[in-house]
Amino acid sequence: MSTLILGCGYLGQSLGALLLRSGGQVWGSVRSPSRAEELAGSGIEPVIADVLQPESLRRLPHADQVFYCVGFDRSAGVTMRAVSVDGFQNVLDHLPPSVQRLVYASTTGVYGQMGGEWIDEESPACPVHESGRWCLEAESRLGAWAEASAVSAIVLRFAGLYGPGRIVRRTLLERGEPIPGDPDRFLNLIHIDDAAQAAAAALQAVEPERIYLVGDDRPVTRREYYLVAAQSLRAPEPRFVVPRPGSAEAARDVTSKRVDNRRMKHGLGIRLLYPDITTGLPAALGSGLPPR
């Protein structure tokens, strides 16, 4: 089975490494020759393509399945909607006829619940942030395309990714600076290795559901997350401050919910390597035990 990973960044490269270990052929798209060289060194066959340049998409390889995880680059000088919606539509318009399944990496940000309640795949999607709104629109585009083309389509709504090289607020913690935000609001997270295995399972699922929430077993408050992170980093105990009104931190303070991952675990047969941050954070920082 051949796989094309569109947007071969943090999650895409982790998935690619996992698929390569299974013996499959893997292509990964990047936007620059330098990134292509880096990708080739990992064993993934690079494809230089930009979702906002339709002509570059005409050269996409004839893969059996596609994992779409194109991120938003704030330095690129384009809008989030252009990348998340228009770019995704460009890809749908240019996918080769060989594609039998498309898995789309969405976000739990499509949920805007504020009271710390549990959410699952049947909960109403009511995004309050721009990124969630555009992902939800892209999901709608995918549904219409899949129905018209008879291609199997799956949406994975990922919680926050963390892992080696990606620890939320690491610099602030190490400096002992105060962290803006309500420490009692919930965080939903997933270690990159578990996110990759969920993506691989979705690509291979025989009778999949249309949507899965991808998160670990135990949502935690910010207070607990930053305390465990600080201890793992041997940093000072975290302090919190009220975000400045109108800031990005204040906007993130609006929502608080807890992700129920049972459909992912049971439907995709996922056994988490890192069920929560108490094992995941030390492993991400190189101080934990290897996965069992």
Sequence and secondary structure as in RCSB ss.txt:
>XXXX:A:sequence
MSTLILGCGYLGQSLGALLLRSGGQVWGSVRSPSRAEELAGSGIEPVIADVLQPESLRRLPHADQVFYCVGFDRS
AGVTMRAVSVDGFQNVLDHLPPSVQRLVYASTTGVYGQMGGEWIDEESPACPVHESGRWCLEAESRLGAWAEASA
VSAIVLRFAGLYGPGRIVRRTLLERGEPIPGDPDRFLNLIHIDDAAQAAAAALQAVEPERIYLVGDDRPVTRREY
YLVAAQSLRAPEPRFVVPRPGSAEAARDVTSKRVDNRRMKHGLGIRLLYPDITTGLPAALGSGLPPR
>XXXX:A:secstr
 EEEEES SHHHHHHHHHHHHTT EEEEEESSHHHHHHHHHTT EEEE  TT HHHHTT    SEEEE     GG
GSS HHIIIIIIHHHHHHH  TT  EEEEEEEGGG    S EEE TTS     SHHHHHHHHHHHHHHHHHHHHT
 EEEEEEE EEEBTTB TTHHHHHHT  EES TTSEE EEEHHHHHHHHHHHHH SS  SEEEE  S  EEHHHH
HHHHHHHHT     EE   TTSHHHHHTS  EEE  HHHHHHTT   SSSSHHHHHHHHTT S    
